[in-house]
Structures are given as C-alpha cells and as structure tokens.
Amino acid sequence: MLIERPGAIFQAHYLEVLMDVTLREVQDGDLGIFFAQMNDPEGVRMAAFTADDPSDRASFDAHWARVRHDPGVIMRTAVGENGEVVGHVAVFGPPEERETTYWIGREYWGCGAATAALRELLGVLPERPLYARAAADNAGSIRVLEKCGFVVTRNERGFANARGEEIDEVVLALSD
Ligand SMILES: CC(C)(COP(=O)(O)OP(=O)(O)OC[C@H]1O[C@@H](n2cnc3c(N)ncnc32)[C@H](O)[C@@H]1OP(=O)(O)O)[C@@H](O)C(=O)NCCC(=O)NCCS
C-alpha cells in the first residue's frame, strides 16, 4: 500500500498478526469440541466437502477413532494461549497424494489461527509436495493456503455433501 503524506511517499508494510497457537496430540476431551465446531452451519457450508451427515455423532466418533489410530494421518489439536481448543489441522492420504485439512471454531475466525496452525504443522513435517482442496468459493481457506505457500494447480468439480450438488473445487500444491 502506498501512503502519501505532504512531501513524502512511503511504503507501509503489511503487518500480519497471528493468534498464538500451538499444536499438540488430540486428546479424548477435544472430540466434543471438534464435533460442535464441525457442526457450525456456516463452517459446514464453507467447507462444503463434509461428511454425509456431520450431526451423526456415532459416525463422527468412528471416523475420529480411525484417523487417530492411522499412522498415515498426522492429526493435531490447535490450542490457544489459554489452553482453549481452537480447532484441528491434519495431513493425511497416500504417499503420492499427501493432503492437508483443518477446521477452526467460528469464534476464532479472522484471528490468524488457521494460518498459524498450518504454518506450525508445515514447519515440522518435511513431506513435499503437499496438496490441499477447497471449494472454489471458500475464499478464507484458499487465502490461508496461499499465505502458507500453496499455489492453485487445477480446478475440478466435485459433489459437495453440504451443498447437495456438484460444485467447483480448487486443488493447491506446496512444493517446497
Ligand atoms: C477457512 C478457515 C480455516 C479460516 O480460518 P481463520 O483462522 O479465520 O483464518 P486466518 O485468520 O488464518 O485467515 C487467513 C486469511 O484468510 C482471510 N480470510 C479468512 N476467512 C475469510 C473469509 N471467510 N473470506 C475471505 N477471506 C477470509 C483472512 O482475512 C486472512 O487473510 P489476510 O491475512 O490477507 O487478512 C475457517 O474459516 C474454517 O475453519 N472454516 C470452516 C472449515 C473450512 O472451511 N475448512 C477448510 C476446508 S478446505
């Protein structure tokens, strides 16, 4: 941004303020919080490619039991500075198509939590390339990914459970 003052034009640098987030292993007590976060109607609509029925607690619990015991899934709880569970971030998938995903509770949106959590995970995971997918209209998620170095590599169409129809999807990649 160029800022003009009488007699001077100078460049103002973009100041990035990220929430203080740390990652830790998922604990049993996190699951109820994740379930509530992942049932927020606005979040579900945004994420679009969700479970068939996010409100089905039994299938949520079965899914989380599976992923927590799968050595191919790196799943972490994002915790705020007072120990609050802000959301989760993960890397999963086969070796040739490792993918990242994350979800932040709505009360923390816009504080830099997703960017901080994803950066922290990327910093400790050497696996590259890494991929990510987002609904083409999920501007927040695409921005988070781009801030972490991902670039859009292709567009696809996919059936989005949360929208009940096929929608545009973008695939992003992080190569180094
Ligand atoms: C998408 C999501 C992860 C963003 O989390 P967040 O913690 O609010 O993101 P951040 O605060 O780190 O924001 C990073 C950037 O995205 C922008 N952004 C965040 N939400 C946005 C939105 N809804 N629309 C446009 N930009 C948005 C922020 O302004 C920021 O950009 P800036 O630094 O240039 O200002 C969060 O809204 C979420 O969990 N949504 C539901 C689940 C979901 O969509 N998961 C991703 C599936 S692909």
PDBQT file of the ligand as one rigid body, heavy atoms in Angstrom, charges set to zero:
ROOT
HETATM    1  C1  LIG A 201     -11.316 -21.260   6.428  1.00  0.00    +0.000 C 
HETATM    2  C2  LIG A 201     -10.863 -21.156   7.872  1.00  0.00    +0.000 C 
HETATM    3  C3  LIG A 201      -9.948 -22.313   8.197  1.00  0.00    +0.000 C 
HETATM    4  C4  LIG A 201     -10.102 -19.833   8.049  1.00  0.00    +0.000 C 
HETATM    5  O1  LIG A 201      -9.631 -19.807   9.386  1.00  0.00    +0.000 OA
HETATM    6  P1  LIG A 201      -9.138 -18.456  10.081  1.00  0.00    +0.000 P 
HETATM    7  O2  LIG A 201      -8.443 -18.830  11.338  1.00  0.00    +0.000 OA
HETATM    8  O3  LIG A 201     -10.252 -17.493  10.161  1.00  0.00    +0.000 OA
HETATM    9  O4  LIG A 201      -8.087 -17.960   9.006  1.00  0.00    +0.000 OA
HETATM   10  P2  LIG A 201      -6.974 -16.819   9.250  1.00  0.00    +0.000 P 
HETATM   11  O5  LIG A 201      -7.444 -15.904  10.328  1.00  0.00    +0.000 OA
HETATM   12  O6  LIG A 201      -5.653 -17.502   9.417  1.00  0.00    +0.000 OA
HETATM   13  O7  LIG A 201      -7.068 -16.008   7.894  1.00  0.00    +0.000 OA
HETATM   14  C5  LIG A 201      -6.116 -16.108   6.885  1.00  0.00    +0.000 C 
HETATM   15  C6  LIG A 201      -6.506 -15.184   5.766  1.00  0.00    +0.000 C 
HETATM   16  O8  LIG A 201      -7.748 -15.561   5.193  1.00  0.00    +0.000 OA
HETATM   17  C7  LIG A 201      -8.629 -14.465   5.194  1.00  0.00    +0.000 C 
HETATM   18  N1  LIG A 201      -9.976 -14.980   5.445  1.00  0.00    +0.000 N 
HETATM   19  C8  LIG A 201     -10.366 -15.747   6.498  1.00  0.00    +0.000 A 
HETATM   20  N2  LIG A 201     -11.679 -16.034   6.373  1.00  0.00    +0.000 NA
HETATM   21  C9  LIG A 201     -12.104 -15.435   5.231  1.00  0.00    +0.000 A 
HETATM   22  C10 LIG A 201     -13.348 -15.388   4.540  1.00  0.00    +0.000 A 
HETATM   23  N3  LIG A 201     -14.436 -16.010   5.015  1.00  0.00    +0.000 N 
HETATM   24  N4  LIG A 201     -13.410 -14.704   3.377  1.00  0.00    +0.000 NA
HETATM   25  C11 LIG A 201     -12.315 -14.075   2.874  1.00  0.00    +0.000 A 
HETATM   26  N5  LIG A 201     -11.092 -14.098   3.475  1.00  0.00    +0.000 NA
HETATM   27  C12 LIG A 201     -11.003 -14.764   4.640  1.00  0.00    +0.000 A 
HETATM   28  C13 LIG A 201      -8.153 -13.582   6.322  1.00  0.00    +0.000 C 
HETATM   29  O9  LIG A 201      -8.571 -12.239   6.124  1.00  0.00    +0.000 OA
HETATM   30  C14 LIG A 201      -6.662 -13.747   6.198  1.00  0.00    +0.000 C 
HETATM   31  O10 LIG A 201      -6.139 -13.019   5.123  1.00  0.00    +0.000 OA
HETATM   32  P3  LIG A 201      -5.212 -11.720   5.355  1.00  0.00    +0.000 P 
HETATM   33  O11 LIG A 201      -4.105 -12.161   6.268  1.00  0.00    +0.000 OA
HETATM   34  O12 LIG A 201      -4.795 -11.362   3.984  1.00  0.00    +0.000 OA
HETATM   35  O13 LIG A 201      -6.120 -10.723   6.022  1.00  0.00    +0.000 OA
HETATM   36  C15 LIG A 201     -12.067 -21.156   8.868  1.00  0.00    +0.000 C 
HETATM   37  O14 LIG A 201     -12.998 -20.206   8.444  1.00  0.00    +0.000 OA
HETATM   38  C16 LIG A 201     -12.758 -22.504   8.946  1.00  0.00    +0.000 C 
HETATM   39  O15 LIG A 201     -12.327 -23.395   9.693  1.00  0.00    +0.000 OA
HETATM   40  N6  LIG A 201     -13.859 -22.664   8.171  1.00  0.00    +0.000 N 
HETATM   41  C17 LIG A 201     -14.662 -23.898   8.203  1.00  0.00    +0.000 C 
HETATM   42  C18 LIG A 201     -13.903 -25.147   7.780  1.00  0.00    +0.000 C 
HETATM   43  C19 LIG A 201     -13.163 -24.988   6.482  1.00  0.00    +0.000 C 
HETATM   44  O16 LIG A 201     -13.592 -24.312   5.554  1.00  0.00    +0.000 OA
HETATM   45  N7  LIG A 201     -12.012 -25.669   6.447  1.00  0.00    +0.000 N 
HETATM   46  C20 LIG A 201     -11.197 -25.711   5.257  1.00  0.00    +0.000 C 
HETATM   47  C21 LIG A 201     -11.699 -26.780   4.342  1.00  0.00    +0.000 C 
HETATM   48  S1  LIG A 201     -10.839 -26.713   2.782  1.00  0.00    +0.000 SA
ENDROOT
TORSDOF 0
